[in-house]
Structures are given as C-alpha cells and as structure tokens.
Amino acid sequence: MMTKIRCRGYRFPPEIIQQAIWPDVRFTLSFRDVEDLLAERGLLVFYETVRRRVNHFGRMVAADLRRRRSKPHAIWNLDEV
C-alpha cells in the first residue's frame, strides 16, 4: 500500500490522484496514455491535469516506489542449464 498523499482542495480524492500518477512514474507513459487509462476506468481527467499532479506529487510517489522496491541480496542462486 502506498503512503497516503495529502491533497486538500483538489477535485479528486487522494486514491484517484495516486492512480493517475503511478503509471506515469512507474512505466513512463505519456500524459495522454494515462488520460486514456483513466477514461477506460470511467474517470474524465484531462492530460494537463495529470501533468500538473505529476509535477506536484510525482517526486513523493517515485520515492515511495523506490522505497518499496525489493533490495538485491548478497547471495545469488543460479540453476544449471
């Protein structure tokens, strides 16, 4: 579960804003692609709104994704081919 962002005064709740920011940060999709993904889920959000939210909340979401990423281990196991 991602850490909750504080976004008082915005039209959409924090969960929807996080769902709009996450694909752009994680998969480097274009803002128009994110707009299409949200439209498939029934949310009418313009790409310019997605761009503004990524500019404002993107660093926080990216830091959370990096923090939750699994760390490499010191021991590696290789299977025989």
PyMOL CGO cylinders between C-alpha atoms (Angstrom):
from pymol import cmd
from pymol.cgo import CYLINDER

trace = [
    CYLINDER, 0.00, 0.00, 0.00, 1.35, 3.36, -0.98, 0.3, 1, 1, 1, 1, 1, 1,
    CYLINDER, 1.35, 3.36, -0.98, 1.71, 6.09, 1.57, 0.3, 1, 1, 1, 1, 1, 1,
    CYLINDER, 1.71, 6.09, 1.57, -1.24, 8.43, 1.53, 0.3, 1, 1, 1, 1, 1, 1,
    CYLINDER, -1.24, 8.43, 1.53, -0.67, 11.79, -0.11, 0.3, 1, 1, 1, 1, 1, 1,
    CYLINDER, -0.67, 11.79, -0.11, -2.26, 14.92, 1.29, 0.3, 1, 1, 1, 1, 1, 1,
    CYLINDER, -2.26, 14.92, 1.29, -4.19, 16.76, -1.37, 0.3, 1, 1, 1, 1, 1, 1,
    CYLINDER, -4.19, 16.76, -1.37, -6.69, 19.01, 0.27, 0.3, 1, 1, 1, 1, 1, 1,
    CYLINDER, -6.69, 19.01, 0.27, -8.60, 21.25, -2.10, 0.3, 1, 1, 1, 1, 1, 1,
    CYLINDER, -8.60, 21.25, -2.10, -8.36, 19.04, -5.18, 0.3, 1, 1, 1, 1, 1, 1,
    CYLINDER, -8.36, 19.04, -5.18, -11.35, 17.73, -7.11, 0.3, 1, 1, 1, 1, 1, 1,
    CYLINDER, -11.35, 17.73, -7.11, -10.41, 14.05, -6.91, 0.3, 1, 1, 1, 1, 1, 1,
    CYLINDER, -10.41, 14.05, -6.91, -9.67, 12.05, -3.75, 0.3, 1, 1, 1, 1, 1, 1,
    CYLINDER, -9.67, 12.05, -3.75, -6.05, 11.06, -3.00, 0.3, 1, 1, 1, 1, 1, 1,
    CYLINDER, -6.05, 11.06, -3.00, -6.55, 7.46, -4.19, 0.3, 1, 1, 1, 1, 1, 1,
    CYLINDER, -6.55, 7.46, -4.19, -7.51, 8.60, -7.69, 0.3, 1, 1, 1, 1, 1, 1,
    CYLINDER, -7.51, 8.60, -7.69, -4.65, 11.10, -7.84, 0.3, 1, 1, 1, 1, 1, 1,
    CYLINDER, -4.65, 11.10, -7.84, -2.22, 8.33, -6.89, 0.3, 1, 1, 1, 1, 1, 1,
    CYLINDER, -2.22, 8.33, -6.89, -3.70, 6.06, -9.56, 0.3, 1, 1, 1, 1, 1, 1,
    CYLINDER, -3.70, 6.06, -9.56, -3.17, 8.84, -12.11, 0.3, 1, 1, 1, 1, 1, 1,
    CYLINDER, -3.17, 8.84, -12.11, 0.43, 9.49, -11.08, 0.3, 1, 1, 1, 1, 1, 1,
    CYLINDER, 0.43, 9.49, -11.08, 1.56, 5.88, -10.61, 0.3, 1, 1, 1, 1, 1, 1,
    CYLINDER, 1.56, 5.88, -10.61, 1.55, 4.74, -14.29, 0.3, 1, 1, 1, 1, 1, 1,
    CYLINDER, 1.55, 4.74, -14.29, 3.45, 7.82, -15.41, 0.3, 1, 1, 1, 1, 1, 1,
    CYLINDER, 3.45, 7.82, -15.41, 6.13, 7.41, -12.75, 0.3, 1, 1, 1, 1, 1, 1,
    CYLINDER, 6.13, 7.41, -12.75, 6.41, 3.62, -12.90, 0.3, 1, 1, 1, 1, 1, 1,
    CYLINDER, 6.41, 3.62, -12.90, 6.09, 2.93, -16.64, 0.3, 1, 1, 1, 1, 1, 1,
    CYLINDER, 6.09, 2.93, -16.64, 6.95, 6.39, -18.06, 0.3, 1, 1, 1, 1, 1, 1,
    CYLINDER, 6.95, 6.39, -18.06, 3.73, 6.60, -20.03, 0.3, 1, 1, 1, 1, 1, 1,
    CYLINDER, 3.73, 6.60, -20.03, 2.71, 9.82, -21.70, 0.3, 1, 1, 1, 1, 1, 1,
    CYLINDER, 2.71, 9.82, -21.70, 0.11, 12.00, -20.04, 0.3, 1, 1, 1, 1, 1, 1,
    CYLINDER, 0.11, 12.00, -20.04, -2.32, 11.24, -22.86, 0.3, 1, 1, 1, 1, 1, 1,
    CYLINDER, -2.32, 11.24, -22.86, -1.85, 7.50, -22.28, 0.3, 1, 1, 1, 1, 1, 1,
    CYLINDER, -1.85, 7.50, -22.28, -2.66, 7.98, -18.60, 0.3, 1, 1, 1, 1, 1, 1,
    CYLINDER, -2.66, 7.98, -18.60, -5.69, 10.03, -19.63, 0.3, 1, 1, 1, 1, 1, 1,
    CYLINDER, -5.69, 10.03, -19.63, -6.86, 7.10, -21.79, 0.3, 1, 1, 1, 1, 1, 1,
    CYLINDER, -6.86, 7.10, -21.79, -6.28, 4.58, -18.99, 0.3, 1, 1, 1, 1, 1, 1,
    CYLINDER, -6.28, 4.58, -18.99, -8.34, 6.64, -16.58, 0.3, 1, 1, 1, 1, 1, 1,
    CYLINDER, -8.34, 6.64, -16.58, -11.08, 7.10, -19.20, 0.3, 1, 1, 1, 1, 1, 1,
    CYLINDER, -11.08, 7.10, -19.20, -11.33, 3.30, -19.50, 0.3, 1, 1, 1, 1, 1, 1,
    CYLINDER, -11.33, 3.30, -19.50, -11.99, 3.23, -15.76, 0.3, 1, 1, 1, 1, 1, 1,
    CYLINDER, -11.99, 3.23, -15.76, -14.72, 5.84, -16.09, 0.3, 1, 1, 1, 1, 1, 1,
    CYLINDER, -14.72, 5.84, -16.09, -12.80, 8.93, -14.93, 0.3, 1, 1, 1, 1, 1, 1,
    CYLINDER, -12.80, 8.93, -14.93, -12.78, 12.02, -17.12, 0.3, 1, 1, 1, 1, 1, 1,
    CYLINDER, -12.78, 12.02, -17.12, -9.38, 13.59, -16.45, 0.3, 1, 1, 1, 1, 1, 1,
    CYLINDER, -9.38, 13.59, -16.45, -7.53, 15.72, -18.99, 0.3, 1, 1, 1, 1, 1, 1,
    CYLINDER, -7.53, 15.72, -18.99, -3.86, 15.13, -19.68, 0.3, 1, 1, 1, 1, 1, 1,
    CYLINDER, -3.86, 15.13, -19.68, -3.00, 18.64, -18.48, 0.3, 1, 1, 1, 1, 1, 1,
    CYLINDER, -3.00, 18.64, -18.48, -4.46, 17.80, -15.07, 0.3, 1, 1, 1, 1, 1, 1,
    CYLINDER, -4.46, 17.80, -15.07, -2.36, 14.63, -14.95, 0.3, 1, 1, 1, 1, 1, 1,
    CYLINDER, -2.36, 14.63, -14.95, 0.74, 16.68, -15.84, 0.3, 1, 1, 1, 1, 1, 1,
    CYLINDER, 0.74, 16.68, -15.84, 0.09, 19.15, -13.03, 0.3, 1, 1, 1, 1, 1, 1,
    CYLINDER, 0.09, 19.15, -13.03, -0.44, 16.39, -10.47, 0.3, 1, 1, 1, 1, 1, 1,
    CYLINDER, -0.44, 16.39, -10.47, 2.72, 14.57, -11.59, 0.3, 1, 1, 1, 1, 1, 1,
    CYLINDER, 2.72, 14.57, -11.59, 4.69, 17.79, -11.27, 0.3, 1, 1, 1, 1, 1, 1,
    CYLINDER, 4.69, 17.79, -11.27, 3.30, 18.37, -7.79, 0.3, 1, 1, 1, 1, 1, 1,
    CYLINDER, 3.30, 18.37, -7.79, 3.13, 14.84, -6.30, 0.3, 1, 1, 1, 1, 1, 1,
    CYLINDER, 3.13, 14.84, -6.30, 5.43, 12.86, -8.62, 0.3, 1, 1, 1, 1, 1, 1,
    CYLINDER, 5.43, 12.86, -8.62, 8.58, 13.00, -6.52, 0.3, 1, 1, 1, 1, 1, 1,
    CYLINDER, 8.58, 13.00, -6.52, 6.76, 11.74, -3.45, 0.3, 1, 1, 1, 1, 1, 1,
    CYLINDER, 6.76, 11.74, -3.45, 5.19, 8.82, -5.32, 0.3, 1, 1, 1, 1, 1, 1,
    CYLINDER, 5.19, 8.82, -5.32, 8.51, 7.96, -7.03, 0.3, 1, 1, 1, 1, 1, 1,
    CYLINDER, 8.51, 7.96, -7.03, 10.31, 7.96, -3.69, 0.3, 1, 1, 1, 1, 1, 1,
    CYLINDER, 10.31, 7.96, -3.69, 7.65, 5.66, -2.26, 0.3, 1, 1, 1, 1, 1, 1,
    CYLINDER, 7.65, 5.66, -2.26, 8.03, 3.27, -5.21, 0.3, 1, 1, 1, 1, 1, 1,
    CYLINDER, 8.03, 3.27, -5.21, 11.83, 3.20, -4.78, 0.3, 1, 1, 1, 1, 1, 1,
    CYLINDER, 11.83, 3.20, -4.78, 11.47, 2.58, -1.05, 0.3, 1, 1, 1, 1, 1, 1,
    CYLINDER, 11.47, 2.58, -1.05, 9.12, -0.37, -1.60, 0.3, 1, 1, 1, 1, 1, 1,
    CYLINDER, 9.12, -0.37, -1.60, 11.30, -1.97, -4.29, 0.3, 1, 1, 1, 1, 1, 1,
    CYLINDER, 11.30, -1.97, -4.29, 12.95, -5.19, -3.18, 0.3, 1, 1, 1, 1, 1, 1,
    CYLINDER, 12.95, -5.19, -3.18, 16.64, -4.86, -2.41, 0.3, 1, 1, 1, 1, 1, 1,
    CYLINDER, 16.64, -4.86, -2.41, 19.21, -7.15, -4.07, 0.3, 1, 1, 1, 1, 1, 1,
    CYLINDER, 19.21, -7.15, -4.07, 20.58, -9.86, -1.80, 0.3, 1, 1, 1, 1, 1, 1,
    CYLINDER, 20.58, -9.86, -1.80, 24.23, -10.75, -1.20, 0.3, 1, 1, 1, 1, 1, 1,
    CYLINDER, 24.23, -10.75, -1.20, 23.65, -14.43, -2.11, 0.3, 1, 1, 1, 1, 1, 1,
    CYLINDER, 23.65, -14.43, -2.11, 22.66, -15.37, -5.65, 0.3, 1, 1, 1, 1, 1, 1,
    CYLINDER, 22.66, -15.37, -5.65, 21.50, -18.84, -6.67, 0.3, 1, 1, 1, 1, 1, 1,
    CYLINDER, 21.50, -18.84, -6.67, 21.95, -19.98, -10.24, 0.3, 1, 1, 1, 1, 1, 1,
    CYLINDER, 21.95, -19.98, -10.24, 20.27, -23.01, -11.74, 0.3, 1, 1, 1, 1, 1, 1,
    CYLINDER, 20.27, -23.01, -11.74, 22.15, -25.33, -14.06, 0.3, 1, 1, 1, 1, 1, 1,
    CYLINDER, 22.15, -25.33, -14.06, 21.23, -25.02, -17.68, 0.3, 1, 1, 1, 1, 1, 1,
]
cmd.load_cgo(trace, "trace")
